[in-house]
Amino acid sequence: MTAPPPAVGEGPAVFAVFDVPDEAALTARGAATCVATVLAGRLVHRRR
């Protein structure tokens, strides 16, 4: 799995964090593995 290119300029953070070892595991296990989602620089979801 490759990392996305660095962000250019300033702007709000938008990303999700998944608890899987690689892209194949993410494909197999799906969105239920999401542990955190950040939209517009704000944490909107965090699995405990």
Stockholm file with secondary structure:
# STOCKHOLM 1.0

chainA/1-48         MTAPPPAVGEGPAVFAVFDVPDEAALTARGAATCVATVLAGRLVHRRR
#=GR chainA/1-48 SS CCCCCCCCSCCCCCEEEECCSSHHHHHHHGGGGEEEEEETTEEEEECC
#=GC SS_cons        CCCCCCCCSCCCCCEEEECCSSHHHHHHHGGGGEEEEEETTEEEEECC
//
